[in-house]
Amino acid sequence: MHRKILQTIQQHQMLSPGEQVVAGLSGGADSVALLYFLWSIRREWNIKLLACHVNHCLRGEESQRDESFCRQLCAGLEIPLAVYTVNAREQAKAAGLSVEEYSRNYRYATFQQLCPKGGKIATAHTLSDKAETLLFHIARGTGVKGLEGIPPVRGNIIRPLIHCTREEIEGYCCRNGLKYVTDSSNLTDLYTRNKIRRQIIPLFRELNPAFYQSVERLARQAHWENDFMEQEAARQAQLLALGENQWDREAFLRLHPAMQNRVAAQWLKQWGAPVSAKKIGEMVQAAQESVTVEVVKGKYFTALNTLELREKQEVQPYFQIPFALGEFQLYPGRKVTILLREYKIIENNCQNILKSALDYDKINHTALLRQRKSGDKIEFAHTGCTRPVKKIFNEAKLTLNERSRRVILADEAGPLWVEGFGPARRAAVGKNTKQIVTIEVGESNEVQHER
């Protein structure tokens, strides 16, 4: 196994001669084997070794036993040891985290504090841990990245035992006369990872004795494919860019769904927003449906003619007033004039006038002048097909502000007229029309209603 660990270090370029290494030491078989291995190559590699033990105070006397064991082990090997004590359960509760998550965060923060600039942090993660992590990710939901399990190297963190199984490590300890302690919590199914280790992995190994090797191949392939996809996503993001925080929407929608997700994830990272499947899905859906989603506090991903990241755009709040004849205020700065006129069919009527004219007798007394609502659809007199108003606005390339200011006349059955686009077939002027109403919307400095 000594040769296997050396090959791992060389394959992943984990160490260089003369480096300083902080080794995490819990007292268990894995961390003892790692510390002993690093100690055994310290002269050959000219490395400066420091061990670190964190007592999380989770198991009473057993936690104290582990700390004492680590002190004795390091004293015997003449390895400097830093010991930190924290009430993990109490601190996790105060931080609103699980004990496992808080403890992991605390350990890594401690290792980083001890690690000098240019140094390395060595942790004792094994191939068995990698398999457990991969299954844990699958159970919780993951993408290709999660199938990598635990990477051999992450920043200045190295994992020399990542290609060794727990059985191999226990054999290594036995051959070298290394004692270690056993965490009693690992012998129960209280934690999810313990259930995976004690119940699920044995079933996989029963189905396939080479299960760990299969995990290695899967993780390696996932790493390669994830790395390639990330590079391609970065290239596509550059091709989509139209300007600062603006991208080509049509080109984005032509991408394969897998690439759309990757590009959206890259944008989230650039904006400092948490990357999650939920948020990525919201962004892709927004691009498809021309809606807006908040990606990070105060910043919004907007899909209109282009895709944009912008500060929250001010839009006109929802308005709704009863239909009536006369001139009155819709909202500050905007008025509507509705006039009733006698009408006689003239063969060559101006189309612009007809866009604002409706058959008065076809307007229900409950009709309202309002803002667009979700689900609004209309069949225009000149088209003969029913279409969503939202899609009509999309094709007209209206901004969010423009959309919020457009006036719609509607009854219980839906829109009768849309400002700038004309009347529905069911309210349009025809040969039997006796009276028409014209609706004109314009700017106004007045604030009072005139009914």
C-alpha positions as CSV (number, residue, x, y, z in Angstrom):
1,M,0.0,0.0,0.0
2,H,3.0,2.3,0.6
3,R,3.7,2.2,-3.2
4,K,0.0,2.8,-4.0
5,I,0.0,6.0,-1.9
6,L,3.2,7.2,-3.5
7,Q,1.7,6.6,-6.9
8,T,-1.4,8.6,-5.9
9,I,0.7,11.5,-4.7
10,Q,2.7,11.5,-7.9
11,Q,-0.3,11.0,-10.2
12,H,-2.1,14.0,-8.8
13,Q,1.0,16.1,-8.0
14,M,0.0,16.4,-4.4
15,L,3.4,17.1,-2.8
16,S,6.7,18.7,-3.7
17,P,9.9,18.3,-1.7
18,G,10.3,20.8,1.1
19,E,6.6,21.6,1.6
20,Q,4.9,22.0,5.0
21,V,2.0,19.6,5.6
22,V,-0.8,19.9,8.1
23,A,-2.3,16.4,8.7
24,G,-5.8,16.0,10.2
25,L,-5.7,13.4,13.0
26,S,-8.8,11.9,14.6
27,G,-7.1,8.8,16.0
28,G,-9.0,6.5,13.7
29,A,-7.3,3.9,11.5
30,D,-7.4,6.1,8.3
31,S,-5.8,9.2,9.9
32,V,-3.3,7.2,11.8
33,A,-2.2,5.4,8.6
34,L,-1.9,8.8,6.8
35,L,0.1,10.4,9.5
36,Y,2.5,7.4,9.7
37,F,2.9,7.3,6.0
38,L,3.8,11.0,5.9
39,W,6.2,10.5,8.8
40,S,7.8,7.6,6.9
41,I,8.6,9.8,3.9
42,R,9.5,13.0,5.8
43,R,13.2,12.8,5.2
44,E,13.1,11.5,1.7
45,W,10.7,14.3,0.7
46,N,12.1,16.9,3.2
47,I,8.6,17.7,4.4
48,K,7.7,19.5,7.6
49,L,4.9,17.8,9.3
50,L,2.3,19.1,11.8
51,A,-0.7,17.1,13.1
52,C,-4.0,18.7,14.1
53,H,-6.7,17.1,16.3
54,V,-10.1,18.7,16.9
55,N,-12.0,17.5,19.9
56,H,-15.7,18.2,19.2
57,C,-16.8,17.1,22.7
58,L,-19.6,14.9,21.2
59,R,-18.9,11.6,23.0
60,G,-17.9,12.6,26.5
61,E,-15.1,10.4,27.9
62,E,-14.5,8.8,24.5
63,S,-13.7,12.2,23.0
64,Q,-11.1,12.7,25.8
65,R,-9.7,9.2,25.1
66,D,-9.2,10.1,21.4
67,E,-7.4,13.3,22.3
68,S,-5.1,11.5,24.7
69,F,-4.4,8.9,22.1
70,C,-3.4,11.5,19.5
71,R,-1.1,13.2,22.0
72,Q,0.6,9.9,22.8
73,L,1.0,8.9,19.1
74,C,2.5,12.2,18.1
75,A,4.8,12.3,21.1
76,G,6.1,8.8,20.2
77,L,6.7,9.9,16.6
78,E,8.0,13.3,17.6
79,I,5.5,15.1,15.4
80,P,4.2,18.5,16.6
81,L,0.5,18.4,17.4
82,A,-2.1,21.2,17.6
83,V,-5.2,20.4,19.6
84,Y,-8.5,22.4,19.4
85,T,-11.5,21.9,21.6
86,V,-15.1,23.0,20.6
87,N,-18.5,22.2,21.9
88,A,-19.8,21.3,18.4
89,R,-23.4,20.5,19.4
90,E,-23.9,23.8,21.1
91,Q,-22.1,25.9,18.4
92,A,-24.0,24.1,15.6
93,K,-27.3,24.9,17.2
94,A,-26.3,28.6,17.5
95,A,-25.2,28.6,13.9
96,G,-28.4,26.9,12.6
97,L,-26.4,24.0,11.2
98,S,-26.3,20.2,11.6
99,V,-23.6,19.0,14.0
100,E,-21.9,17.2,11.1
101,E,-21.8,20.3,8.9
102,Y,-20.7,22.6,11.6
103,S,-17.9,20.1,12.7
104,R,-16.7,19.7,9.1
105,N,-16.6,23.5,8.6
106,Y,-14.8,24.0,11.9
107,R,-12.2,21.4,11.1
108,Y,-11.3,22.8,7.7
109,A,-11.2,26.4,9.0
110,T,-8.8,25.2,11.7
111,F,-6.6,23.4,9.2
112,Q,-6.4,26.5,7.0
113,Q,-5.4,28.7,9.9
114,L,-2.6,26.3,10.8
115,C,-1.4,25.8,7.2
116,P,1.3,28.3,6.1
117,K,1.2,30.0,2.7
118,G,2.1,27.5,0.0
119,G,1.6,24.5,2.4
120,K,-0.7,21.5,2.1
121,I,-3.5,20.1,4.2
122,A,-3.6,16.3,4.2
123,T,-6.9,14.5,5.1
124,A,-7.4,10.8,5.4
125,H,-10.3,10.3,3.0
126,T,-10.3,6.9,1.4
127,L,-11.9,5.2,-1.6
128,S,-14.5,3.8,0.8
129,D,-15.3,7.4,1.9
130,K,-15.5,8.3,-1.8
131,A,-18.0,5.6,-2.5
132,E,-20.1,6.6,0.5
133,T,-20.1,10.2,-0.6
134,L,-21.1,9.3,-4.2
135,L,-24.1,7.3,-2.9
136,F,-25.0,10.0,-0.5
137,H,-25.0,12.6,-3.3
138,I,-27.2,10.3,-5.4
139,A,-29.7,9.8,-2.6
140,R,-29.9,13.6,-2.0
141,G,-30.0,14.5,-5.7
142,T,-27.0,15.4,-7.8
143,G,-25.6,16.3,-11.2
144,V,-22.5,15.0,-12.9
145,K,-20.3,17.0,-10.4
146,G,-21.7,15.0,-7.5
147,L,-20.7,11.8,-9.2
148,E,-17.0,12.8,-8.7
149,G,-17.4,12.0,-5.0
150,I,-14.4,13.3,-3.1
151,P,-11.7,14.8,-5.4
152,P,-8.1,13.8,-4.8
153,V,-7.0,17.4,-4.7
154,R,-9.1,20.5,-3.9
155,G,-7.1,23.7,-3.6
156,N,-4.4,23.1,-1.0
157,I,-6.2,20.0,0.4
158,I,-4.7,16.7,-0.6
159,R,-6.0,13.1,0.0
160,P,-3.2,10.6,-0.5
161,L,-5.4,7.7,0.7
162,I,-8.2,8.3,-1.8
163,H,-7.4,5.2,-3.9
164,C,-7.2,2.9,-0.9
165,T,-10.1,1.0,0.7
166,R,-10.7,0.9,4.4
167,E,-9.8,-2.8,4.5
168,E,-6.4,-2.0,2.9
169,I,-5.7,0.7,5.4
170,E,-6.6,-1.5,8.4
171,G,-4.2,-4.1,6.9
172,Y,-1.5,-1.4,6.6
173,C,-2.0,-0.5,10.3
174,C,-1.7,-4.1,11.3
175,R,1.5,-4.8,9.3
176,N,3.2,-1.7,10.8
177,G,2.0,-2.3,14.3
178,L,-0.1,0.9,14.4
179,K,-2.8,1.2,17.1
180,Y,-5.8,3.3,16.5
181,V,-9.1,4.2,18.3
182,T,-12.6,3.4,17.1
183,D,-15.4,6.0,17.1
184,S,-18.4,4.3,18.7
185,S,-20.8,6.5,16.7
186,N,-19.5,4.7,13.6
187,L,-21.0,1.5,14.9
188,T,-24.5,2.8,14.9
189,D,-26.9,3.9,12.2
190,L,-27.7,7.3,13.7
191,Y,-26.1,9.1,10.8
192,T,-26.9,8.8,7.1
193,R,-23.4,8.0,6.1
194,N,-23.2,5.2,8.7
195,K,-26.3,3.7,7.1
196,I,-24.7,3.9,3.7
197,R,-21.5,2.3,5.1
198,R,-23.1,-0.4,7.2
199,Q,-26.2,-1.3,5.2
200,I,-26.1,-0.2,1.5
201,I,-22.5,-0.6,0.5
202,P,-22.4,-4.3,1.6
203,L,-25.4,-4.9,-0.7
204,F,-23.5,-3.3,-3.7
205,R,-20.4,-5.4,-2.9
206,E,-22.5,-8.5,-2.8
207,L,-23.8,-7.7,-6.3
208,N,-20.4,-6.7,-7.5
209,P,-17.2,-7.6,-5.5
210,A,-15.3,-5.0,-7.5
211,F,-17.8,-2.2,-6.5
212,Y,-15.0,0.1,-5.2
213,Q,-13.1,-0.1,-8.5
214,S,-16.4,0.6,-10.4
215,V,-16.8,3.7,-8.2
216,E,-13.3,4.8,-9.1
217,R,-14.0,4.5,-12.8
218,L,-17.3,6.3,-12.6
219,A,-15.8,9.2,-10.5
220,R,-12.9,9.5,-12.9
221,Q,-15.2,9.6,-16.0
222,A,-17.5,12.1,-14.3
223,H,-14.5,14.3,-13.5
224,W,-13.3,14.3,-17.1
225,E,-16.8,15.0,-18.5
226,N,-17.5,17.6,-15.9
227,D,-14.2,19.4,-16.7
228,F,-14.9,19.3,-20.4
229,M,-18.5,20.6,-20.0
230,E,-17.3,23.4,-17.8
231,Q,-14.8,24.6,-20.4
232,E,-17.4,24.4,-23.1
233,A,-19.9,26.3,-21.0
234,A,-17.4,29.1,-20.5
235,R,-16.9,29.2,-24.2
236,Q,-20.6,29.3,-24.9
237,A,-21.2,32.0,-22.3
238,Q,-18.6,34.2,-24.2
239,L,-20.3,33.6,-27.5
240,L,-23.7,34.5,-26.1
241,A,-22.5,37.8,-24.6
242,L,-24.0,40.9,-26.3
243,G,-22.6,43.4,-23.8
244,E,-22.2,43.8,-20.1
245,N,-24.8,41.5,-18.3
246,Q,-26.6,40.9,-21.6
247,W,-26.8,37.8,-23.7
248,D,-28.4,36.4,-26.9
249,R,-31.7,34.8,-25.8
250,E,-32.4,33.0,-29.1
251,A,-28.9,31.5,-29.2
252,F,-29.2,30.4,-25.6
253,L,-32.5,28.6,-26.3
254,R,-30.9,26.8,-29.2
255,L,-28.3,25.2,-26.9
256,H,-28.7,21.6,-25.7
257,P,-30.6,21.6,-22.3
258,A,-27.5,20.2,-20.6
259,M,-25.5,23.2,-21.9
260,Q,-28.2,25.7,-20.9
261,N,-27.9,24.4,-17.3
262,R,-24.2,24.7,-17.4
263,V,-24.2,28.2,-18.7
264,A,-26.8,29.3,-16.2
265,A,-24.7,27.8,-13.4
266,Q,-21.7,29.8,-14.6
267,W,-23.7,33.0,-14.6
268,L,-24.8,32.3,-11.0
269,K,-21.2,31.8,-10.0
270,Q,-20.1,35.1,-11.7
271,W,-22.9,37.0,-9.8
272,G,-21.9,35.5,-6.5
273,A,-25.3,33.7,-6.2
274,P,-25.7,30.2,-4.7
275,V,-25.7,27.6,-7.4
276,S,-28.6,25.1,-7.0
277,A,-30.7,22.9,-9.4
278,K,-33.7,24.9,-8.3
279,K,-32.2,28.3,-9.3
280,I,-30.8,27.0,-12.5
281,G,-34.2,25.6,-13.4
282,E,-35.9,28.9,-12.7
283,M,-33.4,30.7,-15.0
284,V,-33.9,28.3,-17.9
285,Q,-37.6,28.5,-17.5
286,A,-37.5,32.3,-17.4
287,A,-35.6,32.3,-20.7
288,Q,-38.2,30.0,-22.3
289,E,-41.2,31.9,-20.9
290,S,-40.1,35.5,-20.9
291,V,-40.3,36.1,-17.1
292,T,-38.0,37.5,-14.4
293,V,-36.4,35.7,-11.5
294,E,-34.3,37.0,-8.6
295,V,-30.9,35.3,-8.7
296,V,-29.2,37.2,-5.9
297,K,-30.6,39.8,-3.6
298,G,-31.4,42.9,-5.6
299,K,-30.4,41.4,-8.9
300,Y,-32.8,39.9,-11.4
301,F,-32.4,37.7,-14.5
302,T,-34.8,39.0,-17.1
303,A,-35.8,37.4,-20.4
304,L,-37.3,39.6,-23.0
305,N,-35.8,40.1,-26.4
306,T,-32.4,39.4,-24.8
307,L,-31.3,37.9,-21.5
308,E,-30.2,40.4,-19.0
309,L,-29.0,40.7,-15.4
310,R,-30.3,44.0,-14.0
311,E,-31.2,45.8,-10.9
312,K,-34.9,45.5,-9.9
313,Q,-36.9,47.3,-12.6
314,E,-39.6,49.7,-11.4
315,V,-42.9,48.6,-13.0
316,Q,-46.4,50.1,-12.7
317,P,-48.3,48.5,-9.8
318,Y,-51.4,46.5,-10.8
319,F,-54.3,48.8,-11.7
320,Q,-57.9,48.0,-12.3
321,I,-60.9,50.4,-12.7
322,P,-64.4,50.0,-14.1
323,F,-65.1,50.7,-17.7
324,A,-67.0,54.0,-18.1
325,L,-67.4,56.8,-20.6
326,G,-65.5,60.0,-20.2
327,E,-61.9,61.0,-19.4
328,F,-60.2,59.9,-16.2
329,Q,-57.0,58.9,-14.6
330,L,-55.7,55.3,-14.8
331,Y,-52.8,55.9,-12.5
332,P,-50.5,58.9,-12.0
333,G,-49.2,60.3,-15.3
334,R,-51.6,58.2,-17.4
335,K,-55.2,59.0,-18.5
336,V,-57.8,57.3,-20.7
337,T,-60.5,58.9,-22.8
338,I,-63.5,56.8,-23.8
339,L,-66.0,58.4,-26.2
340,L,-69.3,57.1,-27.5
341,R,-70.1,57.9,-31.1
342,E,-72.7,57.1,-33.8
343,Y,-71.1,54.9,-36.4
344,K,-71.8,54.2,-40.0
345,I,-69.8,51.6,-41.9
346,I,-67.4,53.3,-44.3
347,E,-65.6,51.0,-46.7
348,N,-62.1,52.3,-46.3
349,N,-61.9,53.0,-42.6
350,C,-58.4,53.9,-41.3
351,Q,-56.9,50.8,-39.6
352,N,-55.4,53.0,-36.8
353,I,-58.9,54.2,-35.8
354,L,-60.3,50.7,-35.9
355,K,-57.6,49.6,-33.5
356,S,-59.1,51.8,-30.8
357,A,-62.8,51.3,-31.8
358,L,-65.2,48.7,-30.3
359,D,-68.9,47.9,-30.7
360,Y,-70.4,49.5,-27.6
361,D,-73.3,47.0,-27.4
362,K,-70.9,44.1,-27.1
363,I,-69.2,45.5,-24.0
364,N,-70.4,43.9,-20.8
365,H,-71.3,46.4,-18.0
366,T,-68.9,44.5,-15.7
367,A,-65.9,45.2,-18.0
368,L,-62.7,46.6,-16.5
369,L,-59.7,48.6,-17.7
370,R,-56.8,46.8,-16.1
371,Q,-53.3,45.5,-16.4
372,R,-52.5,42.2,-18.1
373,K,-53.1,39.1,-16.0
374,S,-51.5,35.7,-16.2
375,G,-53.4,33.5,-18.7
376,D,-54.9,36.4,-20.7
377,K,-55.7,35.3,-24.3
378,I,-57.3,37.2,-27.2
379,E,-58.5,36.5,-30.7
380,F,-58.0,39.6,-32.7
381,A,-60.6,40.5,-35.4
382,H,-57.9,40.4,-38.1
383,T,-56.1,37.2,-37.2
384,G,-58.7,34.5,-36.5
385,C,-56.6,32.7,-33.9
386,T,-56.4,32.9,-30.2
387,R,-53.0,33.9,-28.7
388,P,-51.6,34.6,-25.3
389,V,-51.3,38.4,-24.6
390,K,-47.9,37.6,-23.0
391,K,-46.6,36.1,-26.3
392,I,-47.9,39.2,-28.2
393,F,-46.0,41.4,-25.9
394,N,-42.9,39.2,-26.3
395,E,-43.0,39.5,-30.1
396,A,-43.4,43.3,-29.8
397,K,-40.3,43.3,-27.6
398,L,-41.9,45.4,-24.9
399,T,-39.9,46.0,-21.8
400,L,-41.2,45.1,-18.3
401,N,-42.1,48.7,-17.7
402,E,-44.0,49.0,-21.0
403,R,-45.9,45.8,-20.4
404,S,-47.0,47.0,-17.0
405,R,-48.3,50.2,-18.4
406,R,-50.3,48.7,-21.3
407,V,-54.1,48.9,-20.8
408,I,-56.5,46.0,-21.4
409,L,-60.2,46.2,-21.5
410,A,-61.6,42.8,-20.3
411,D,-64.7,41.1,-19.0
412,E,-65.3,37.8,-17.3
413,A,-64.4,36.0,-20.5
414,G,-61.1,37.7,-20.9
415,P,-59.6,40.6,-22.9
416,L,-61.9,42.6,-25.3
417,W,-59.2,45.1,-26.4
418,V,-55.4,45.5,-25.9
419,E,-53.8,48.9,-26.1
420,G,-51.8,49.2,-29.3
421,F,-53.0,46.0,-30.8
422,G,-56.8,46.3,-31.2
423,P,-60.1,44.7,-30.3
424,A,-61.0,41.0,-29.9
425,R,-63.2,39.6,-32.7
426,R,-66.1,39.3,-30.3
427,A,-66.1,43.1,-29.6
428,A,-65.0,44.4,-33.0
429,V,-66.9,46.8,-35.1
430,G,-69.1,45.1,-37.8
431,K,-71.9,45.8,-40.3
432,N,-74.5,45.6,-37.6
433,T,-72.7,48.0,-35.3
434,K,-74.9,51.0,-34.2
435,Q,-72.6,52.7,-31.6
436,I,-68.9,52.6,-31.2
437,V,-66.6,53.5,-28.4
438,T,-63.1,54.7,-29.0
439,I,-60.4,54.3,-26.3
440,E,-57.5,56.6,-26.3
441,V,-54.7,56.3,-23.7
442,G,-52.2,59.2,-23.2
443,E,-49.9,60.9,-20.8
444,S,-51.4,63.3,-18.2
445,N,-50.2,65.5,-15.3
446,E,-53.6,65.3,-13.6
447,V,-54.3,63.1,-10.7
448,Q,-58.1,63.4,-10.3
449,H,-60.6,61.2,-11.9
450,E,-63.2,62.7,-14.3
451,R,-66.2,60.4,-14.7
